Amino acid sequence: MESRVFDVGVYVDQMSLLLGLELRDEYRDGVVANFERINAIATLVNSFLLPDEVEAAPIFEP
């Protein structure tokens, strides 16, 4: 199976086109940096396997 690398810059460019958002050049680097942080956090969260017995709570109660 081929492993793909997530290119955040390409993702940001494609999503801005898809959503019809004008992303000015002076903001693009900041947006890409934030999505890189989001990707790092999501990768960490998704790396934890949950047992099959775990069920999603219908209501979040802190």
N, C-alpha and C positions, 0 to 999 in steps of 0.2 A: 504494500500500500504506500502510495506517495504521500509524504508529509509536506504540508503547505505552510509557509510562513505568512503570518498575518501582517500585511503592510499597512500600517496605520495611515500613512500619508495618502495612499491610494483610496483607502476606505473613506477618509474625510472628503477627498475630492469627489468621489462618486456619490456619497450621500448628499453633499451640498447641491450637486446637479439634480439628483433625484427629487430632493425636497424643494428645489427652486430657490435655494438660499444663496445670496451673493456673499461669498466669504472673501473679504478683502485681504490682500496680501499681508498687511501688517498684523492681522489676527490669526492667520493660518498656522503659524508656528506654535502659538499658544494653544490653539484647538487641538493640534496634533499631539502636543505634549500632554494635555489633559486626557486624551483618549489613550495614550500610551500608559498613563497611570491607571486608568479604568481597566485596561486590558490586563495589567499586572495583578491588580486586585481580583479581577474575575478569574484569572488563571489560578490564583492561590485558593480562592473559595471553591472552585470546581474540582480542585485536586483531592478534596476530602470525600471519600466514599461514605455514603450513609447506609445503614442497615435497612433491609426491606421492611422491617417493622415500623420504621419512622413514617409518620403521617403528617401531612401539612396541616397546620392549624387553620381553621376557617376564619378565625379572628385573632389578630395580634393583640396580646395583652401583656404589656411590659411588667 
